[in-house]
Amino acid sequence: VRHALKAREITPWGRKISGTDFLHFVLPYRISNETIEDYRPYFIDELLERVKDMSMADAILEINHWTHEKATYVGSDPRTVSPLTLVRNAKGRCGEESALLVCALRSLCIPARQCYTPRWAHTDSNHAWVEAWADGEWYFLGACEPEPKLNMGWFSGPARRAMLVHTRIPGGIYDGPELKVQTRDDHTELNLLSNYAPTRELHVVVKDEQGRAIEGAFIDFQVFNFGQFSTIVRRISDAEGRAQITTGHGDLMIFASNADGWGYTLAKADGGEEVEVRLSSDHPEDAFELTMTPPPELTDAEVQVTEEEREANNARLKYEDEVRTAYEDTFVSEEEARTLAGELGLDAEGTVDVL
């Protein structure tokens, strides 16, 4: 807390940040499920002199260039490593890279949040990236993947085909302008999809076999991803058996259940705003075919850059790769690890993996 308040005093834009944005997008010290650590002093020492004379937008771009010097993408285990661990290891997945960038930005009193699409609707897998606030507007960027300008990234096209983009913030008291996906005692989940794609309202009504509304049923909104129906968000039906989501212009499988039964229906993008699901304890015996249609490709919002801007950015990326590679070259090599294992009587393969 002391370092967050210090950053607000020493950065040129600190006093531009509203109390609400400071509370929800600067002060929180944890992004995902990473180990909690005191990272702010490190980022202030590393970055303040580098960005203190820049505009907020340019500072965001510059901080992302710094993260590219420190880390590049590689798949890893589901547990998110901490920002300083990622700096030490130099490689991480998108969730870890975005946590690193958010922490670096927040340490310099720039409001930031990790954005996440639970599952793509048009292809397998998912993705996490970052939104940062500058002079009254939120911008997106790919963590550790610097572009010449904000609101650019390889994922900008896929994001416009998403059915949900969300971020989580601590606590259940947020009153900002964004739509809420759901509110829990410990966090609020915001729906950011309208920042990227056209949206629509979808209402679901859950009933029993006699047509009576069912309260407290679980409703899973699902897309087709990795060969199965994958849930992008789960809601619980209210006293009228209803739940609602703001989503994209693609199809969703709606699966509802409670202790007494389950049911499903396909909500087509070109269908109505409301669908009904009847719960039954009987398992249906028939099979059926269906087509899941994702949102269409949209390219009209792409940011344009000149050839000179692109060349200058590529030159910086090349230099930053060299900085990171030089650091990685100081790591223990496989040959050194095997030699050490032999000297200590350790398992060679295990020693190589660890070191």
C-alpha positions as CSV (number, residue, x, y, z in Angstrom):
1,V,0.0,0.0,0.0
2,R,2.8,2.4,0.9
3,H,4.5,1.9,-2.5
4,A,1.2,2.2,-4.4
5,L,0.7,5.6,-2.7
6,K,4.3,6.6,-3.3
7,A,3.9,5.9,-7.0
8,R,0.8,8.1,-7.1
9,E,3.0,10.9,-5.7
10,I,6.1,10.5,-7.8
11,T,4.6,9.8,-11.2
12,P,3.5,12.7,-13.4
13,W,0.1,11.2,-14.0
14,G,-0.5,9.9,-10.5
15,R,-3.0,12.6,-9.6
16,K,-5.0,12.0,-12.8
17,I,-6.1,8.6,-11.5
18,S,-9.5,8.7,-9.8
19,G,-10.0,7.1,-6.4
20,T,-12.2,4.4,-7.9
21,D,-9.6,3.5,-10.6
22,F,-6.8,3.6,-8.1
23,L,-8.7,1.4,-5.7
24,H,-9.6,-1.3,-8.2
25,F,-6.9,-1.2,-10.9
26,V,-3.7,0.1,-9.2
27,L,-3.9,-0.9,-5.5
28,P,-4.6,-4.7,-5.8
29,Y,-1.4,-6.6,-5.4
30,R,-2.4,-10.0,-6.9
31,I,-3.6,-10.6,-10.5
32,S,-4.3,-14.3,-10.6
33,N,-3.3,-17.2,-8.4
34,E,0.4,-16.3,-8.3
35,T,2.5,-16.3,-5.1
36,I,2.1,-13.0,-3.3
37,E,5.3,-11.0,-3.2
38,D,6.5,-7.4,-2.7
39,Y,7.2,-6.5,-6.3
40,R,6.5,-2.8,-6.5
41,P,9.9,-1.5,-5.3
42,Y,11.6,-3.5,-8.0
43,F,9.4,-2.2,-10.8
44,I,9.7,1.4,-9.5
45,D,13.5,1.2,-9.5
46,E,13.6,-0.4,-12.9
47,L,11.1,1.8,-14.7
48,L,10.5,5.2,-13.2
49,E,13.5,6.9,-14.8
50,R,12.7,5.2,-18.1
51,V,9.2,6.6,-18.4
52,K,8.8,9.6,-16.1
53,D,9.1,12.1,-18.9
54,M,6.7,10.3,-21.2
55,S,2.9,10.6,-21.8
56,M,0.8,7.8,-20.2
57,A,0.3,6.1,-23.6
58,D,4.0,6.2,-24.4
59,A,4.8,5.0,-20.9
60,I,2.5,2.0,-21.4
61,L,4.2,1.1,-24.7
62,E,7.7,1.5,-23.1
63,I,6.9,-0.6,-20.1
64,N,5.7,-3.4,-22.5
65,H,9.0,-3.1,-24.3
66,W,10.7,-3.6,-21.0
67,T,8.7,-6.8,-20.3
68,H,9.7,-8.1,-23.7
69,E,13.3,-7.7,-22.6
70,K,12.5,-9.9,-19.6
71,A,10.2,-12.6,-20.9
72,T,8.9,-14.5,-23.9
73,Y,6.2,-17.0,-24.4
74,V,6.5,-20.7,-23.5
75,G,3.7,-23.0,-22.3
76,S,3.9,-23.9,-18.6
77,D,1.9,-25.5,-15.8
78,P,-1.5,-24.1,-14.7
79,R,-0.2,-22.4,-11.6
80,T,0.7,-18.8,-12.4
81,V,4.3,-18.0,-11.4
82,S,4.8,-14.6,-9.7
83,P,6.0,-11.6,-11.7
84,L,9.5,-11.6,-10.2
85,T,9.8,-15.4,-10.8
86,L,9.0,-14.8,-14.5
87,V,11.7,-12.1,-14.7
88,R,14.1,-14.6,-13.2
89,N,13.0,-17.5,-15.5
90,A,12.5,-15.4,-18.7
91,K,9.8,-17.6,-20.1
92,G,6.1,-17.9,-19.3
93,R,2.6,-18.4,-20.8
94,C,0.2,-15.6,-21.7
95,G,-1.4,-15.6,-18.2
96,E,2.0,-15.1,-16.6
97,E,3.1,-12.5,-19.1
98,S,0.0,-10.5,-18.7
99,A,0.3,-10.7,-14.9
100,L,3.9,-9.4,-15.2
101,L,2.8,-6.4,-17.4
102,V,-0.2,-5.5,-15.1
103,C,2.0,-5.6,-12.1
104,A,4.7,-3.4,-13.8
105,L,2.0,-0.9,-14.9
106,R,0.3,-0.7,-11.5
107,S,3.7,-0.2,-9.8
108,L,4.0,3.0,-11.9
109,C,0.4,4.0,-10.9
110,I,-1.0,3.2,-14.3
111,P,-4.4,1.5,-14.0
112,A,-4.3,-2.0,-15.6
113,R,-6.2,-5.2,-15.7
114,Q,-5.7,-8.7,-17.1
115,C,-8.3,-9.6,-19.8
116,Y,-9.2,-13.1,-20.5
117,T,-11.4,-15.0,-22.9
118,P,-12.3,-18.3,-21.2
119,R,-12.5,-20.2,-24.6
120,W,-12.4,-19.0,-28.2
121,A,-15.6,-19.7,-30.1
122,H,-13.9,-20.0,-33.6
123,T,-10.9,-22.2,-32.7
124,D,-9.4,-24.2,-29.8
125,S,-7.7,-22.8,-26.7
126,N,-8.0,-19.3,-25.1
127,H,-5.9,-16.2,-24.3
128,A,-5.1,-13.5,-21.8
129,W,-3.9,-10.0,-22.5
130,V,-3.9,-6.6,-20.8
131,E,-5.9,-3.4,-20.8
132,A,-4.3,-0.2,-19.5
133,W,-5.8,3.2,-18.8
134,A,-4.3,6.4,-20.2
135,D,-5.9,9.9,-19.9
136,G,-9.4,8.7,-19.6
137,E,-9.5,5.8,-22.0
138,W,-8.8,2.0,-21.7
139,Y,-6.4,0.5,-24.4
140,F,-5.5,-3.1,-25.0
141,L,-2.1,-4.6,-25.7
142,G,-0.4,-8.0,-25.8
143,A,1.9,-8.5,-22.8
144,C,5.6,-8.9,-23.7
145,E,4.5,-8.5,-27.4
146,P,5.1,-4.8,-28.1
147,E,3.4,-3.2,-31.1
148,P,4.1,0.3,-32.5
149,K,0.8,1.6,-31.1
150,L,-1.8,0.7,-28.5
151,N,-5.0,-1.3,-29.4
152,M,-2.9,-3.6,-31.5
153,G,-2.0,-7.3,-31.1
154,W,-2.2,-10.6,-33.0
155,F,-5.3,-11.4,-31.0
156,S,-7.3,-8.3,-32.0
157,G,-9.1,-10.3,-34.8
158,P,-9.9,-13.3,-32.6
159,A,-11.0,-11.0,-29.8
160,R,-13.7,-9.6,-32.1
161,R,-14.9,-13.2,-32.5
162,A,-15.0,-13.9,-28.8
163,M,-18.3,-14.7,-26.9
164,L,-16.9,-13.3,-23.6
165,V,-14.0,-11.2,-22.5
166,H,-13.8,-10.7,-18.8
167,T,-11.6,-9.4,-16.0
168,R,-11.7,-10.0,-12.3
169,I,-11.2,-7.4,-9.6
170,P,-11.1,-8.0,-5.8
171,G,-14.3,-7.5,-3.7
172,G,-18.0,-7.2,-4.5
173,I,-18.4,-3.4,-4.4
174,Y,-17.4,-2.2,-7.8
175,D,-19.7,0.5,-9.3
176,G,-17.9,1.4,-12.5
177,P,-19.4,1.6,-15.9
178,E,-18.6,-1.9,-17.2
179,L,-21.1,-4.7,-17.3
180,K,-20.9,-7.3,-14.5
181,V,-20.8,-11.0,-15.4
182,Q,-21.2,-12.0,-11.8
183,T,-20.5,-10.8,-8.3
184,R,-19.0,-12.9,-5.5
185,D,-18.0,-12.1,-2.0
186,D,-14.4,-12.0,-2.9
187,H,-14.4,-10.7,-6.4
188,T,-16.4,-9.1,-9.2
189,E,-16.2,-10.3,-12.8
190,L,-16.6,-7.6,-15.4
191,N,-17.7,-8.2,-19.0
192,L,-15.4,-6.3,-21.4
193,L,-16.6,-7.8,-24.6
194,S,-18.2,-4.6,-25.9
195,N,-14.6,-3.1,-26.0
196,Y,-13.8,-5.6,-28.8
197,A,-16.9,-6.9,-30.6
198,P,-20.6,-6.3,-31.3
199,T,-22.7,-7.7,-28.6
200,R,-26.2,-9.0,-28.0
201,E,-28.4,-9.9,-25.0
202,L,-29.3,-13.5,-24.4
203,H,-31.9,-14.5,-21.8
204,V,-32.4,-18.0,-20.6
205,V,-35.5,-19.4,-18.8
206,V,-35.3,-22.7,-16.9
207,K,-38.4,-24.7,-16.3
208,D,-39.4,-28.1,-15.1
209,E,-41.4,-30.6,-17.2
210,Q,-44.7,-29.0,-16.1
211,G,-43.5,-25.6,-17.2
212,R,-42.8,-24.1,-13.8
213,A,-39.9,-21.8,-13.3
214,I,-36.9,-23.3,-11.5
215,E,-34.9,-21.2,-9.1
216,G,-31.3,-22.0,-8.3
217,A,-30.5,-24.0,-11.4
218,F,-26.9,-23.9,-12.8
219,I,-26.8,-22.5,-16.3
220,D,-23.7,-23.1,-18.3
221,F,-23.1,-21.0,-21.4
222,Q,-20.9,-23.1,-23.7
223,V,-18.9,-22.8,-26.9
224,F,-17.3,-25.7,-28.8
225,N,-13.6,-25.8,-28.0
226,F,-11.0,-28.7,-27.9
227,G,-13.6,-31.2,-29.1
228,Q,-16.2,-30.6,-26.4
229,F,-18.7,-28.0,-25.1
230,S,-16.6,-25.7,-22.9
231,T,-18.2,-23.3,-20.4
232,I,-17.4,-19.6,-20.7
233,V,-19.5,-18.6,-17.7
234,R,-21.9,-20.2,-15.3
235,R,-25.0,-18.4,-13.9
236,I,-27.7,-19.4,-11.4
237,S,-31.3,-18.9,-12.3
238,D,-33.3,-16.4,-10.2
239,A,-36.8,-16.8,-8.6
240,E,-38.3,-16.6,-12.1
241,G,-36.0,-19.2,-13.5
242,R,-34.1,-16.6,-15.5
243,A,-30.5,-15.7,-16.2
244,Q,-28.9,-13.3,-18.7
245,I,-25.6,-12.7,-20.5
246,T,-24.2,-10.1,-22.8
247,T,-22.4,-12.1,-25.5
248,G,-21.2,-12.1,-29.1
249,H,-23.0,-12.8,-32.3
250,G,-22.3,-16.6,-32.3
251,D,-24.1,-19.7,-31.2
252,L,-24.1,-20.9,-27.6
253,M,-25.0,-24.3,-26.2
254,I,-27.1,-23.7,-23.0
255,F,-26.8,-26.5,-20.5
256,A,-28.9,-26.3,-17.3
257,S,-29.1,-28.6,-14.3
258,N,-30.0,-29.0,-10.7
259,A,-30.3,-31.9,-8.2
260,D,-33.4,-33.2,-9.9
261,G,-32.5,-33.1,-13.6
262,W,-30.9,-31.4,-16.6
263,G,-31.6,-30.2,-20.0
264,Y,-30.0,-28.2,-22.9
265,T,-30.8,-26.2,-26.0
266,L,-28.8,-24.5,-28.8
267,A,-29.1,-20.7,-28.7
268,K,-28.5,-19.6,-32.3
269,A,-27.0,-16.2,-33.0
270,D,-29.7,-15.3,-35.5
271,G,-32.5,-16.6,-33.1
272,G,-34.5,-14.6,-30.6
273,E,-33.2,-12.9,-27.4
274,E,-34.8,-15.6,-25.2
275,V,-34.4,-19.4,-25.0
276,E,-36.0,-21.9,-22.7
277,V,-34.5,-25.0,-21.2
278,R,-36.7,-27.8,-19.7
279,L,-35.1,-30.0,-17.0
280,S,-35.8,-33.7,-16.9
281,S,-34.6,-36.6,-14.9
282,D,-34.8,-38.8,-18.0
283,H,-31.7,-39.1,-20.2
284,P,-32.6,-38.6,-23.8
285,E,-31.9,-41.6,-26.0
286,D,-31.7,-39.9,-29.3
287,A,-28.7,-38.3,-31.0
288,F,-28.8,-35.2,-33.1
289,E,-26.5,-33.2,-35.4
290,L,-25.9,-29.5,-35.0
291,T,-23.8,-26.7,-36.4
292,M,-22.0,-24.3,-34.1
293,T,-21.5,-21.0,-35.8
294,P,-18.9,-18.5,-34.3
295,P,-19.1,-14.8,-34.7
296,P,-18.0,-13.5,-38.2
297,E,-14.5,-12.1,-38.8
298,L,-14.3,-8.3,-38.5
299,T,-11.4,-6.2,-39.5
300,D,-12.7,-2.6,-39.7
301,A,-11.3,-1.6,-36.3
302,E,-7.6,-2.5,-37.0
303,V,-5.1,0.2,-36.2
304,Q,-2.9,1.3,-39.1
305,V,0.8,1.9,-38.8
306,T,3.3,3.1,-41.4
307,E,6.1,1.1,-42.8
308,E,8.6,3.2,-40.9
309,E,6.8,2.6,-37.6
310,R,6.7,-1.1,-38.2
311,E,10.4,-1.2,-39.1
312,A,11.4,0.8,-36.0
313,N,9.4,-1.5,-33.7
314,N,10.9,-4.6,-35.3
315,A,14.4,-3.2,-34.7
316,R,13.5,-2.7,-31.0
317,L,12.1,-6.3,-30.8
318,K,15.3,-7.7,-32.2
319,Y,17.4,-5.7,-29.7
320,E,15.2,-6.8,-26.8
321,D,15.4,-10.4,-27.9
322,E,19.2,-10.1,-27.7
323,V,19.0,-8.5,-24.2
324,R,16.9,-11.4,-23.0
325,T,19.0,-14.1,-24.7
326,A,22.2,-12.6,-23.2
327,Y,20.6,-13.0,-19.8
328,E,19.4,-16.6,-20.5
329,D,23.0,-17.4,-21.5
330,T,24.0,-16.9,-17.9
331,F,21.8,-19.9,-16.8
332,V,23.3,-23.2,-15.9
333,S,23.7,-25.2,-19.1
334,E,22.7,-28.8,-19.6
335,E,26.3,-29.9,-19.7
336,E,27.1,-28.1,-16.5
337,A,24.1,-29.6,-14.8
338,R,25.1,-33.2,-15.8
339,T,28.6,-32.6,-14.6
340,L,27.3,-31.3,-11.2
341,A,25.0,-34.3,-11.0
342,G,27.9,-36.7,-11.5
343,E,30.0,-34.9,-8.8
344,L,27.2,-35.1,-6.3
345,G,25.8,-38.5,-7.2
346,L,22.4,-37.2,-8.3
347,D,20.1,-38.3,-11.0
348,A,21.3,-36.5,-14.1
349,E,17.9,-36.0,-15.9
350,G,16.3,-34.7,-12.8
351,T,19.1,-32.3,-12.1
352,V,18.9,-31.0,-15.7
353,D,15.2,-30.4,-15.4
354,V,15.5,-28.5,-12.1
355,L,18.5,-26.4,-13.0
